[in-house]
Amino acid sequence: METIAARIKELRDESGLSQEQLAKEIGVNRRTISNYESAVREPDIQTIKKLCDFFKVTAGYLLGFEEY
C-alpha cells in the first residue's frame, strides 16, 4: 500500500516532525515509522486511528480513498 506510505511521510514533513518525534506522539519506535514510510510495513488499524487523530485526517485520506 504505497499510498499510505507516501501520505504518512507527506503529513509528517508538512508538520515539521522528525520520524522520532512522530513515533513518540503515537507510541511506536522510530524504526516503525521508517518502515511505514518506506512501505516495508503497513500500520495496523489502531495505529491508523492514532495517525488520523494526530494529523486530523480521515482514514479514507490516509489510505488514499479521498483527497485532502
All heavy atoms as TSV, in Angstrom:
chain	resi	resn	atom	element	x	y	z
A	1	MET	N	N	0.845	-1.176	0.000
A	1	MET	CA	C	0.000	0.000	0.000
A	1	MET	C	C	0.891	1.240	0.000
A	1	MET	O	O	1.131	1.852	1.021
A	1	MET	CB	C	-0.917	-0.035	1.226
A	1	MET	CG	C	-2.126	0.829	1.092
A	1	MET	SD	S	-3.153	0.783	2.567
A	1	MET	CE	C	-4.302	-0.474	2.121
A	2	GLU	N	N	1.364	1.576	-1.159
A	2	GLU	CA	C	2.310	2.681	-1.290
A	2	GLU	C	C	1.688	4.029	-0.926
A	2	GLU	O	O	2.366	4.909	-0.408
A	2	GLU	CB	C	2.865	2.713	-2.711
A	2	GLU	CG	C	4.051	3.627	-2.846
A	2	GLU	CD	C	4.748	3.441	-4.164
A	2	GLU	OE1	O	4.971	2.298	-4.569
A	2	GLU	OE2	O	5.072	4.477	-4.777
A	3	THR	N	N	0.400	4.199	-1.164
A	3	THR	CA	C	-0.246	5.477	-0.872
A	3	THR	C	C	-0.137	5.840	0.602
A	3	THR	O	O	0.191	6.965	0.946
A	3	THR	CB	C	-1.731	5.453	-1.284
A	3	THR	OG1	O	-1.810	5.213	-2.678
A	3	THR	CG2	C	-2.410	6.766	-0.972
A	4	ILE	N	N	-0.399	4.888	1.485
A	4	ILE	CA	C	-0.340	5.198	2.909
A	4	ILE	C	C	1.084	5.592	3.303
A	4	ILE	O	O	1.278	6.499	4.109
A	4	ILE	CB	C	-0.898	4.060	3.788
A	4	ILE	CG1	C	-1.149	4.587	5.206
A	4	ILE	CG2	C	-0.011	2.850	3.786
A	4	ILE	CD1	C	-1.946	3.653	6.078
A	5	ALA	N	N	2.078	4.950	2.717
A	5	ALA	CA	C	3.472	5.294	2.996
A	5	ALA	C	C	3.750	6.745	2.609
A	5	ALA	O	O	4.323	7.514	3.392
A	5	ALA	CB	C	4.411	4.348	2.237
A	6	ALA	N	N	3.326	7.119	1.419
A	6	ALA	CA	C	3.546	8.484	0.936
A	6	ALA	C	C	2.770	9.501	1.765
A	6	ALA	O	O	3.285	10.584	2.072
A	6	ALA	CB	C	3.144	8.583	-0.539
A	7	ARG	N	N	1.560	9.154	2.146
A	7	ARG	CA	C	0.738	10.094	2.919
A	7	ARG	C	C	1.309	10.303	4.324
A	7	ARG	O	O	1.292	11.417	4.835
A	7	ARG	CB	C	-0.713	9.616	2.978
A	7	ARG	CG	C	-1.371	9.565	1.593
A	7	ARG	CD	C	-2.273	10.742	1.357
A	7	ARG	NE	N	-2.669	10.891	-0.020
A	7	ARG	CZ	C	-3.897	10.714	-0.480
A	7	ARG	NH1	N	-4.865	10.351	0.327
A	7	ARG	NH2	N	-4.161	10.918	-1.754
A	8	ILE	N	N	1.794	9.237	4.952
A	8	ILE	CA	C	2.397	9.394	6.283
A	8	ILE	C	C	3.611	10.316	6.194
A	8	ILE	O	O	3.748	11.249	6.985
A	8	ILE	CB	C	2.779	8.031	6.894
A	8	ILE	CG1	C	1.521	7.219	7.224
A	8	ILE	CG2	C	3.637	8.224	8.151
A	8	ILE	CD1	C	1.794	5.763	7.597
A	9	LYS	N	N	4.462	10.070	5.216
A	9	LYS	CA	C	5.658	10.912	5.062
A	9	LYS	C	C	5.277	12.357	4.761
A	9	LYS	O	O	5.829	13.294	5.335
A	9	LYS	CB	C	6.577	10.370	3.973
A	9	LYS	CG	C	7.827	11.212	3.797
A	9	LYS	CD	C	8.872	10.508	3.003
A	9	LYS	CE	C	10.115	11.331	2.745
A	9	LYS	NZ	N	10.476	12.326	3.708
A	10	GLU	N	N	4.318	12.540	3.869
A	10	GLU	CA	C	3.861	13.890	3.495
A	10	GLU	C	C	3.320	14.640	4.721
A	10	GLU	O	O	3.674	15.791	4.960
A	10	GLU	CB	C	2.785	13.762	2.428
A	10	GLU	CG	C	2.090	15.035	2.052
A	10	GLU	CD	C	0.904	14.769	1.128
A	10	GLU	OE1	O	1.007	13.872	0.270
A	10	GLU	OE2	O	-0.123	15.448	1.291
A	11	LEU	N	N	2.466	13.980	5.480
A	11	LEU	CA	C	1.887	14.619	6.659
A	11	LEU	C	C	2.957	14.928	7.704
A	11	LEU	O	O	2.941	15.991	8.329
A	11	LEU	CB	C	0.799	13.728	7.263
A	11	LEU	CG	C	-0.485	13.622	6.447
A	11	LEU	CD1	C	-1.334	12.451	6.926
A	11	LEU	CD2	C	-1.269	14.925	6.499
A	12	ARG	N	N	3.879	14.014	7.882
A	12	ARG	CA	C	4.957	14.235	8.845
A	12	ARG	C	C	5.831	15.401	8.411
A	12	ARG	O	O	6.142	16.297	9.211
A	12	ARG	CB	C	5.809	12.965	9.006
A	12	ARG	CG	C	6.921	13.121	10.046
A	12	ARG	CD	C	7.753	11.876	10.162
A	12	ARG	NE	N	8.432	11.499	8.944
A	12	ARG	CZ	C	9.525	12.092	8.466
A	12	ARG	NH1	N	10.060	13.133	9.077
A	12	ARG	NH2	N	10.090	11.653	7.353
A	13	ASP	N	N	6.208	15.434	7.142
A	13	ASP	CA	C	7.036	16.527	6.615
A	13	ASP	C	C	6.317	17.872	6.733
A	13	ASP	O	O	6.917	18.868	7.136
A	13	ASP	CB	C	7.426	16.271	5.160
A	13	ASP	CG	C	8.471	15.177	4.999
A	13	ASP	OD1	O	9.114	14.795	6.007
A	13	ASP	OD2	O	8.640	14.694	3.859
A	14	GLU	N	N	5.034	17.902	6.373
A	14	GLU	CA	C	4.265	19.145	6.453
A	14	GLU	C	C	4.157	19.651	7.889
A	14	GLU	O	O	4.052	20.848	8.123
A	14	GLU	CB	C	2.862	18.944	5.880
A	14	GLU	CG	C	2.828	18.839	4.383
A	14	GLU	CD	C	1.439	18.533	3.848
A	14	GLU	OE1	O	0.481	18.362	4.638
A	14	GLU	OE2	O	1.312	18.452	2.608
A	15	SER	N	N	4.187	18.733	8.833
A	15	SER	CA	C	4.106	19.099	10.251
A	15	SER	C	C	5.459	19.474	10.838
A	15	SER	O	O	5.539	19.903	11.992
A	15	SER	CB	C	3.513	17.939	11.059
A	15	SER	OG	O	2.208	17.670	10.642
A	16	GLY	N	N	6.516	19.283	10.053
A	16	GLY	CA	C	7.857	19.619	10.516
A	16	GLY	C	C	8.384	18.688	11.598
A	16	GLY	O	O	9.217	19.091	12.413
A	17	LEU	N	N	7.898	17.450	11.583
A	17	LEU	CA	C	8.312	16.478	12.596
A	17	LEU	C	C	9.360	15.522	12.061
A	17	LEU	O	O	9.331	15.149	10.882
A	17	LEU	CB	C	7.114	15.647	13.052
A	17	LEU	CG	C	5.958	16.367	13.718
A	17	LEU	CD1	C	4.784	15.418	13.881
A	17	LEU	CD2	C	6.392	16.910	15.055
A	18	SER	N	N	10.239	15.093	12.935
A	18	SER	CA	C	11.160	14.017	12.584
A	18	SER	C	C	10.420	12.695	12.765
A	18	SER	O	O	9.353	12.644	13.388
A	18	SER	CB	C	12.391	14.041	13.495
A	18	SER	OG	O	12.029	13.709	14.828
A	19	GLN	N	N	10.994	11.633	12.247
A	19	GLN	CA	C	10.403	10.316	12.473
A	19	GLN	C	C	10.354	10.010	13.960
A	19	GLN	O	O	9.375	9.451	14.456
A	19	GLN	CB	C	11.193	9.233	11.732
A	19	GLN	CG	C	11.029	9.278	10.244
A	19	GLN	CD	C	11.797	8.180	9.531
A	19	GLN	OE1	O	12.698	7.562	10.085
A	19	GLN	NE2	N	11.437	7.937	8.279
A	20	GLU	N	N	11.388	10.382	14.677
A	20	GLU	CA	C	11.456	10.157	16.124
A	20	GLU	C	C	10.326	10.890	16.847
A	20	GLU	O	O	9.663	10.327	17.731
A	20	GLU	CB	C	12.810	10.622	16.662
A	20	GLU	CG	C	13.010	10.355	18.135
A	20	GLU	CD	C	13.226	8.886	18.467
A	20	GLU	OE1	O	13.794	8.165	17.638
A	20	GLU	OE2	O	12.799	8.465	19.556
A	21	GLN	N	N	10.081	12.129	16.471
A	21	GLN	CA	C	9.024	12.909	17.117
A	21	GLN	C	C	7.644	12.302	16.861
A	21	GLN	O	O	6.834	12.184	17.787
A	21	GLN	CB	C	9.051	14.355	16.622
A	21	GLN	CG	C	10.255	15.129	17.119
A	21	GLN	CD	C	10.399	16.460	16.403
A	21	GLN	OE1	O	10.254	16.549	15.179
A	21	GLN	NE2	N	10.676	17.511	17.170
A	22	LEU	N	N	7.386	11.915	15.613
A	22	LEU	CA	C	6.095	11.296	15.297
A	22	LEU	C	C	5.946	9.979	16.047
A	22	LEU	O	O	4.886	9.695	16.598
A	22	LEU	CB	C	5.951	11.073	13.792
A	22	LEU	CG	C	4.660	10.357	13.360
A	22	LEU	CD1	C	3.416	11.107	13.846
A	22	LEU	CD2	C	4.642	10.166	11.854
A	23	ALA	N	N	7.003	9.209	16.089
A	23	ALA	CA	C	6.960	7.925	16.793
A	23	ALA	C	C	6.560	8.119	18.253
A	23	ALA	O	O	5.701	7.397	18.774
A	23	ALA	CB	C	8.312	7.229	16.690
A	24	LYS	N	N	7.147	9.101	18.910
A	24	LYS	CA	C	6.809	9.372	20.310
A	24	LYS	C	C	5.355	9.793	20.455
A	24	LYS	O	O	4.677	9.393	21.400
A	24	LYS	CB	C	7.727	10.447	20.882
A	24	LYS	CG	C	9.111	9.947	21.179
A	24	LYS	CD	C	9.990	11.037	21.754
A	24	LYS	CE	C	11.406	10.527	21.945
A	24	LYS	NZ	N	12.298	11.576	22.426
A	25	GLU	N	N	4.870	10.596	19.525
A	25	GLU	CA	C	3.489	11.089	19.591
A	25	GLU	C	C	2.458	9.972	19.506
A	25	GLU	O	O	1.411	10.039	20.145
A	25	GLU	CB	C	3.221	12.111	18.482
A	25	GLU	CG	C	3.926	13.434	18.669
A	25	GLU	CD	C	3.374	14.246	19.828
A	25	GLU	OE1	O	2.202	14.055	20.212
A	25	GLU	OE2	O	4.126	15.084	20.347
A	26	ILE	N	N	2.747	8.951	18.701
A	26	ILE	CA	C	1.749	7.886	18.526
A	26	ILE	C	C	2.124	6.592	19.238
A	26	ILE	O	O	1.399	5.594	19.133
A	26	ILE	CB	C	1.446	7.628	17.028
A	26	ILE	CG1	C	2.652	7.075	16.292
A	26	ILE	CG2	C	0.908	8.885	16.364
A	26	ILE	CD1	C	2.305	6.483	14.928
A	27	GLY	N	N	3.243	6.580	19.941
A	27	GLY	CA	C	3.587	5.433	20.777
A	27	GLY	C	C	4.208	4.240	20.073
A	27	GLY	O	O	3.953	3.093	20.435
A	28	VAL	N	N	5.023	4.522	19.056
A	28	VAL	CA	C	5.777	3.461	18.384
A	28	VAL	C	C	7.238	3.883	18.355
A	28	VAL	O	O	7.581	4.983	18.764
A	28	VAL	CB	C	5.256	3.203	16.940
A	28	VAL	CG1	C	3.806	2.754	16.948
A	28	VAL	CG2	C	5.425	4.423	16.051
A	29	ASN	N	N	8.115	3.015	17.845
A	29	ASN	CA	C	9.512	3.447	17.761
A	29	ASN	C	C	9.818	4.044	16.390
A	29	ASN	O	O	9.047	3.889	15.447
A	29	ASN	CB	C	10.480	2.316	18.159
A	29	ASN	CG	C	10.473	1.151	17.204
A	29	ASN	OD1	O	10.516	1.325	15.996
A	29	ASN	ND2	N	10.421	-0.054	17.746
A	30	ARG	N	N	10.931	4.742	16.293
A	30	ARG	CA	C	11.301	5.445	15.061
A	30	ARG	C	C	11.419	4.486	13.885
A	30	ARG	O	O	11.029	4.799	12.759
A	30	ARG	CB	C	12.609	6.219	15.251
A	30	ARG	CG	C	12.902	7.109	14.032
A	30	ARG	CD	C	14.367	7.276	13.729
A	30	ARG	NE	N	15.114	6.067	13.579
A	30	ARG	CZ	C	15.216	5.355	12.441
A	30	ARG	NH1	N	14.556	5.715	11.368
A	30	ARG	NH2	N	15.949	4.262	12.396
A	31	ARG	N	N	11.949	3.305	14.127
A	31	ARG	CA	C	12.119	2.322	13.060
A	31	ARG	C	C	10.768	1.944	12.436
A	31	ARG	O	O	10.667	1.719	11.231
A	31	ARG	CB	C	12.828	1.081	13.618
A	31	ARG	CG	C	13.161	0.067	12.583
A	31	ARG	CD	C	14.233	0.616	11.727
A	31	ARG	NE	N	14.806	-0.427	10.913
A	31	ARG	CZ	C	15.436	-0.180	9.812
A	31	ARG	NH1	N	15.603	1.056	9.400
A	31	ARG	NH2	N	15.946	-1.140	9.106
A	32	THR	N	N	9.750	1.890	13.271
A	32	THR	CA	C	8.413	1.569	12.777
A	32	THR	C	C	7.929	2.642	11.801
A	32	THR	O	O	7.403	2.323	10.729
A	32	THR	CB	C	7.426	1.430	13.955
A	32	THR	OG1	O	7.894	0.378	14.808
A	32	THR	CG2	C	6.022	1.119	13.475
A	33	ILE	N	N	8.131	3.898	12.141
A	33	ILE	CA	C	7.757	4.998	11.233
A	33	ILE	C	C	8.537	4.889	9.931
A	33	ILE	O	O	7.977	5.027	8.841
A	33	ILE	CB	C	7.977	6.376	11.895
A	33	ILE	CG1	C	7.113	6.535	13.154
A	33	ILE	CG2	C	7.716	7.508	10.895
A	33	ILE	CD1	C	5.613	6.497	12.909
A	34	SER	N	N	9.818	4.617	10.037
A	34	SER	CA	C	10.648	4.441	8.844
A	34	SER	C	C	10.105	3.314	7.964
A	34	SER	O	O	10.012	3.462	6.736
A	34	SER	CB	C	12.092	4.142	9.255
A	34	SER	OG	O	12.882	3.875	8.127
A	35	ASN	N	N	9.736	2.210	8.583
A	35	ASN	CA	C	9.175	1.080	7.831
A	35	ASN	C	C	7.843	1.439	7.173
A	35	ASN	O	O	7.580	1.013	6.051
A	35	ASN	CB	C	9.000	-0.133	8.743
A	35	ASN	CG	C	10.307	-0.809	9.083
A	35	ASN	OD1	O	11.311	-0.652	8.395
A	35	ASN	ND2	N	10.316	-1.554	10.172
A	36	TYR	N	N	7.010	2.206	7.860
A	36	TYR	CA	C	5.750	2.645	7.256
A	36	TYR	C	C	6.018	3.526	6.043
A	36	TYR	O	O	5.404	3.360	4.988
A	36	TYR	CB	C	4.899	3.447	8.242
A	36	TYR	CG	C	4.351	2.694	9.426
A	36	TYR	CD1	C	3.943	3.379	10.552
A	36	TYR	CD2	C	4.233	1.307	9.436
A	36	TYR	CE1	C	3.420	2.715	11.654
A	36	TYR	CE2	C	3.724	0.636	10.534
A	36	TYR	CZ	C	3.317	1.339	11.645
A	36	TYR	OH	O	2.804	0.698	12.737
A	37	GLU	N	N	6.927	4.482	6.186
A	37	GLU	CA	C	7.197	5.440	5.106
A	37	GLU	C	C	7.879	4.804	3.905
A	37	GLU	O	O	7.741	5.298	2.788
A	37	GLU	CB	C	8.031	6.607	5.634
A	37	GLU	CG	C	7.247	7.493	6.583
A	37	GLU	CD	C	8.029	8.701	7.051
A	37	GLU	OE1	O	9.205	8.876	6.654
A	37	GLU	OE2	O	7.452	9.495	7.824
A	38	SER	N	N	8.610	3.732	4.123
A	38	SER	CA	C	9.269	3.055	3.006
A	38	SER	C	C	8.453	1.867	2.497
A	38	SER	O	O	8.924	1.116	1.636
A	38	SER	CB	C	10.678	2.616	3.403
A	38	SER	OG	O	10.626	1.738	4.504
A	39	ALA	N	N	7.243	1.703	3.013
A	39	ALA	CA	C	6.310	0.654	2.600
A	39	ALA	C	C	6.834	-0.751	2.886
A	39	ALA	O	O	6.435	-1.713	2.239
A	39	ALA	CB	C	5.913	0.810	1.131
A	40	VAL	N	N	7.712	-0.867	3.872
A	40	VAL	CA	C	8.185	-2.183	4.308
A	40	VAL	C	C	7.104	-2.843	5.158
A	40	VAL	O	O	6.893	-4.046	5.085
A	40	VAL	CB	C	9.508	-2.061	5.108
A	40	VAL	CG1	C	9.900	-3.372	5.747
A	40	VAL	CG2	C	10.614	-1.545	4.208
A	41	ARG	N	N	6.418	-2.041	5.967
A	41	ARG	CA	C	5.324	-2.497	6.823
A	41	ARG	C	C	4.144	-1.567	6.650
A	41	ARG	O	O	4.309	-0.406	6.279
A	41	ARG	CB	C	5.723	-2.449	8.303
A	41	ARG	CG	C	6.678	-3.500	8.722
A	41	ARG	CD	C	6.921	-3.489	10.226
A	41	ARG	NE	N	5.653	-3.630	10.957
A	41	ARG	CZ	C	5.475	-3.232	12.206
A	41	ARG	NH1	N	6.445	-2.642	12.871
A	41	ARG	NH2	N	4.319	-3.409	12.811
A	42	GLU	N	N	2.967	-2.071	6.972
A	42	GLU	CA	C	1.763	-1.242	6.974
A	42	GLU	C	C	1.256	-1.127	8.405
A	42	GLU	O	O	1.321	-2.101	9.168
A	42	GLU	CB	C	0.683	-1.869	6.101
A	42	GLU	CG	C	1.057	-1.913	4.638
A	42	GLU	CD	C	0.014	-2.613	3.788
A	42	GLU	OE1	O	-0.995	-3.099	4.336
A	42	GLU	OE2	O	0.225	-2.679	2.578
A	43	PRO	N	N	0.760	0.027	8.782
A	43	PRO	CA	C	0.238	0.181	10.138
A	43	PRO	C	C	-1.030	-0.646	10.346
A	43	PRO	O	O	-1.824	-0.815	9.414
A	43	PRO	CB	C	-0.056	1.676	10.251
A	43	PRO	CG	C	-0.139	2.180	8.862
A	43	PRO	CD	C	0.676	1.271	8.009
A	44	ASP	N	N	-1.202	-1.146	11.578
A	44	ASP	CA	C	-2.444	-1.845	11.907
A	44	ASP	C	C	-3.555	-0.811	12.119
A	44	ASP	O	O	-3.308	0.392	12.111
A	44	ASP	CB	C	-2.264	-2.751	13.123
A	44	ASP	CG	C	-1.885	-2.006	14.399
A	44	ASP	OD1	O	-2.149	-0.790	14.520
A	44	ASP	OD2	O	-1.314	-2.647	15.294
A	45	ILE	N	N	-4.757	-1.294	12.315
A	45	ILE	CA	C	-5.908	-0.391	12.400
A	45	ILE	C	C	-5.792	0.571	13.582
A	45	ILE	O	O	-6.171	1.743	13.466
A	45	ILE	CB	C	-7.241	-1.185	12.429
A	45	ILE	CG1	C	-8.427	-0.254	12.207
A	45	ILE	CG2	C	-7.403	-1.952	13.723
A	45	ILE	CD1	C	-8.529	0.300	10.825
A	46	GLN	N	N	-5.266	0.128	14.708
A	46	GLN	CA	C	-5.111	1.012	15.867
A	46	GLN	C	C	-4.115	2.132	15.568
A	46	GLN	O	O	-4.318	3.278	15.975
A	46	GLN	CB	C	-4.675	0.217	17.100
A	46	GLN	CG	C	-5.731	-0.741	17.609
A	46	GLN	CD	C	-7.039	-0.040	17.962
A	46	GLN	OE1	O	-7.052	1.056	18.492
A	46	GLN	NE2	N	-8.151	-0.685	17.660
A	47	THR	N	N	-3.055	1.804	14.858
A	47	THR	CA	C	-2.057	2.816	14.511
A	47	THR	C	C	-2.607	3.774	13.458
A	47	THR	O	O	-2.343	4.981	13.509
A	47	THR	CB	C	-0.755	2.158	14.029
A	47	THR	OG1	O	-0.312	1.236	15.049
A	47	THR	CG2	C	0.324	3.185	13.772
A	48	ILE	N	N	-3.394	3.267	12.538
A	48	ILE	CA	C	-4.039	4.144	11.556
A	48	ILE	C	C	-4.929	5.151	12.285
A	48	ILE	O	O	-4.913	6.343	11.983
A	48	ILE	CB	C	-4.846	3.331	10.525
A	48	ILE	CG1	C	-3.883	2.572	9.601
A	48	ILE	CG2	C	-5.776	4.230	9.715
A	48	ILE	CD1	C	-4.550	1.578	8.679
A	49	LYS	N	N	-5.678	4.678	13.263
A	49	LYS	CA	C	-6.526	5.577	14.044
A	49	LYS	C	C	-5.693	6.632	14.764
A	49	LYS	O	O	-6.036	7.822	14.750
A	49	LYS	CB	C	-7.358	4.783	15.051
A	49	LYS	CG	C	-8.328	5.644	15.829
A	49	LYS	CD	C	-9.167	4.825	16.766
A	49	LYS	CE	C	-10.166	5.609	17.560
A	49	LYS	NZ	N	-9.882	6.967	17.904
A	50	LYS	N	N	-4.580	6.235	15.363
A	50	LYS	CA	C	-3.705	7.188	16.059
A	50	LYS	C	C	-3.154	8.228	15.083
A	50	LYS	O	O	-3.089	9.413	15.398
A	50	LYS	CB	C	-2.547	6.462	16.737
A	50	LYS	CG	C	-2.965	5.673	17.946
A	50	LYS	CD	C	-1.766	4.935	18.522
A	50	LYS	CE	C	-2.153	4.028	19.658
A	50	LYS	NZ	N	-1.001	3.288	20.193
A	51	LEU	N	N	-2.739	7.773	13.901
A	51	LEU	CA	C	-2.219	8.698	12.895
A	51	LEU	C	C	-3.302	9.672	12.440
A	51	LEU	O	O	-3.045	10.872	12.319
A	51	LEU	CB	C	-1.667	7.921	11.695
A	51	LEU	CG	C	-0.355	7.187	11.928
A	51	LEU	CD1	C	-0.118	6.138	10.836
A	51	LEU	CD2	C	0.811	8.161	11.989
A	52	CYS	N	N	-4.500	9.165	12.212
A	52	CYS	CA	C	-5.612	10.032	11.790
A	52	CYS	C	C	-5.941	11.055	12.873
A	52	CYS	O	O	-6.130	12.240	12.570
A	52	CYS	CB	C	-6.850	9.198	11.471
A	52	CYS	SG	S	-6.691	8.214	9.972
A	53	ASP	N	N	-6.004	10.612	14.111
A	53	ASP	CA	C	-6.290	11.527	15.217
A	53	ASP	C	C	-5.193	12.583	15.342
A	53	ASP	O	O	-5.468	13.773	15.500
A	53	ASP	CB	C	-6.418	10.772	16.541
A	53	ASP	CG	C	-7.684	9.943	16.640
A	53	ASP	OD1	O	-8.614	10.160	15.826
A	53	ASP	OD2	O	-7.749	9.076	17.528
A	54	PHE	N	N	-3.951	12.151	15.253
A	54	PHE	CA	C	-2.836	13.071	15.414
A	54	PHE	C	C	-2.801	14.116	14.298
A	54	PHE	O	O	-2.643	15.310	14.561
A	54	PHE	CB	C	-1.499	12.319	15.469
A	54	PHE	CG	C	-0.329	13.226	15.641
A	54	PHE	CD1	C	-0.049	13.777	16.878
A	54	PHE	CD2	C	0.477	13.559	14.570
A	54	PHE	CE1	C	1.016	14.650	17.043
A	54	PHE	CE2	C	1.540	14.428	14.722
A	54	PHE	CZ	C	1.818	14.968	15.961
A	55	PHE	N	N	-2.938	13.662	13.048
A	55	PHE	CA	C	-2.848	14.579	11.907
A	55	PHE	C	C	-4.186	15.224	11.547
A	55	PHE	O	O	-4.249	16.047	10.636
A	55	PHE	CB	C	-2.287	13.852	10.682
A	55	PHE	CG	C	-0.822	13.545	10.787
A	55	PHE	CD1	C	-0.368	12.232	10.752
A	55	PHE	CD2	C	0.119	14.554	10.918
A	55	PHE	CE1	C	0.984	11.939	10.836
A	55	PHE	CE2	C	1.476	14.283	10.998
A	55	PHE	CZ	C	1.902	12.967	10.962
A	56	LYS	N	N	-5.257	14.819	12.225
A	56	LYS	CA	C	-6.594	15.370	11.961
A	56	LYS	C	C	-7.019	15.141	10.509
A	56	LYS	O	O	-7.469	16.044	9.809
A	56	LYS	CB	C	-6.646	16.875	12.275
A	56	LYS	CG	C	-6.138	17.252	13.647
A	56	LYS	CD	C	-7.229	17.215	14.670
A	56	LYS	CE	C	-6.822	17.828	15.989
A	56	LYS	NZ	N	-6.020	16.998	16.858
A	57	VAL	N	N	-6.837	13.902	10.055
A	57	VAL	CA	C	-7.272	13.492	8.718
A	57	VAL	C	C	-8.154	12.256	8.859
A	57	VAL	O	O	-8.171	11.608	9.900
A	57	VAL	CB	C	-6.078	13.176	7.778
A	57	VAL	CG1	C	-5.230	14.415	7.537
A	57	VAL	CG2	C	-5.233	12.024	8.295
A	58	THR	N	N	-8.878	11.936	7.801
A	58	THR	CA	C	-9.716	10.741	7.815
A	58	THR	C	C	-8.894	9.516	7.415
A	58	THR	O	O	-7.851	9.633	6.752
A	58	THR	CB	C	-10.891	10.869	6.829
A	58	THR	OG1	O	-10.367	10.924	5.489
A	58	THR	CG2	C	-11.741	12.104	7.121
A	59	ALA	N	N	-9.402	8.362	7.790
A	59	ALA	CA	C	-8.758	7.116	7.359
A	59	ALA	C	C	-8.821	7.007	5.836
A	59	ALA	O	O	-7.882	6.513	5.207
A	59	ALA	CB	C	-9.419	5.920	8.018
A	60	GLY	N	N	-9.915	7.491	5.260
A	60	GLY	CA	C	-10.035	7.481	3.807
A	60	GLY	C	C	-8.921	8.254	3.132
A	60	GLY	O	O	-8.386	7.830	2.111
A	61	TYR	N	N	-8.568	9.387	3.704
A	61	TYR	CA	C	-7.454	10.168	3.144
A	61	TYR	C	C	-6.145	9.406	3.318
A	61	TYR	O	O	-5.374	9.249	2.365
A	61	TYR	CB	C	-7.340	11.541	3.810
A	61	TYR	CG	C	-6.104	12.263	3.346
A	61	TYR	CD1	C	-6.059	12.857	2.088
A	61	TYR	CD2	C	-4.952	12.290	4.114
A	61	TYR	CE1	C	-4.908	13.459	1.612
A	61	TYR	CE2	C	-3.789	12.905	3.655
A	61	TYR	CZ	C	-3.784	13.478	2.410
A	61	TYR	OH	O	-2.626	14.069	1.926
A	62	LEU	N	N	-5.889	8.930	4.519
A	62	LEU	CA	C	-4.620	8.243	4.800
A	62	LEU	C	C	-4.443	7.024	3.911
A	62	LEU	O	O	-3.338	6.745	3.436
A	62	LEU	CB	C	-4.580	7.848	6.274
A	62	LEU	CG	C	-3.210	7.500	6.844
A	62	LEU	CD1	C	-2.255	8.686	6.776
A	62	LEU	CD2	C	-3.343	7.028	8.284
A	63	LEU	N	N	-5.540	6.334	3.638
A	63	LEU	CA	C	-5.481	5.115	2.815
A	63	LEU	C	C	-5.547	5.401	1.316
A	63	LEU	O	O	-5.408	4.501	0.501
A	63	LEU	CB	C	-6.608	4.174	3.207
A	63	LEU	CG	C	-6.533	3.643	4.637
A	63	LEU	CD1	C	-7.821	2.917	4.994
A	63	LEU	CD2	C	-5.324	2.756	4.834
A	64	GLY	N	N	-5.760	6.657	0.948
A	64	GLY	CA	C	-5.744	7.022	-0.474
A	64	GLY	C	C	-7.085	6.988	-1.154
A	64	GLY	O	O	-7.163	7.075	-2.374
A	65	PHE	N	N	-8.180	6.873	-0.392
A	65	PHE	CA	C	-9.516	6.855	-0.975
A	65	PHE	C	C	-10.095	8.243	-1.166
A	65	PHE	O	O	-11.072	8.415	-1.896
A	65	PHE	CB	C	-10.479	6.029	-0.114
A	65	PHE	CG	C	-10.086	4.576	-0.024
A	65	PHE	CD1	C	-9.759	4.026	1.204
A	65	PHE	CD2	C	-10.031	3.775	-1.137
A	65	PHE	CE1	C	-9.400	2.691	1.312
A	65	PHE	CE2	C	-9.674	2.439	-1.046
A	65	PHE	CZ	C	-9.355	1.893	0.193
A	66	GLU	N	N	-9.533	9.217	-0.474
A	66	GLU	CA	C	-10.025	10.598	-0.527
A	66	GLU	C	C	-8.853	11.540	-0.738
A	66	GLU	O	O	-7.738	11.230	-0.375
A	66	GLU	CB	C	-10.707	10.990	0.791
A	66	GLU	CG	C	-11.845	10.138	1.224
A	66	GLU	CD	C	-12.303	10.462	2.647
A	66	GLU	OE1	O	-11.760	11.391	3.274
A	66	GLU	OE2	O	-13.196	9.747	3.112
A	67	GLU	N	N	-9.174	12.693	-1.265
A	67	GLU	CA	C	-8.175	13.761	-1.366
A	67	GLU	C	C	-8.349	14.695	-0.183
A	67	GLU	O	O	-9.425	14.769	0.399
A	67	GLU	CB	C	-8.306	14.510	-2.686
A	67	GLU	CG	C	-7.915	13.696	-3.886
A	67	GLU	CD	C	-6.493	13.164	-3.823
A	67	GLU	OE1	O	-5.571	13.944	-3.506
A	67	GLU	OE2	O	-6.306	11.964	-4.087
A	68	TYR	N	N	-7.331	15.424	0.132
A	68	TYR	CA	C	-7.339	16.317	1.288
A	68	TYR	C	C	-8.171	17.532	1.055
A	68	TYR	O	O	-8.390	18.041	0.059
A	68	TYR	CB	C	-5.902	16.708	1.623
A	68	TYR	CG	C	-5.722	17.353	2.954
A	68	TYR	CD1	C	-6.114	16.702	4.106
A	68	TYR	CD2	C	-5.163	18.603	3.057
A	68	TYR	CE1	C	-5.930	17.288	5.347
A	68	TYR	CE2	C	-4.969	19.198	4.300
A	68	TYR	CZ	C	-5.355	18.531	5.434
A	68	TYR	OH	O	-5.175	19.095	6.658
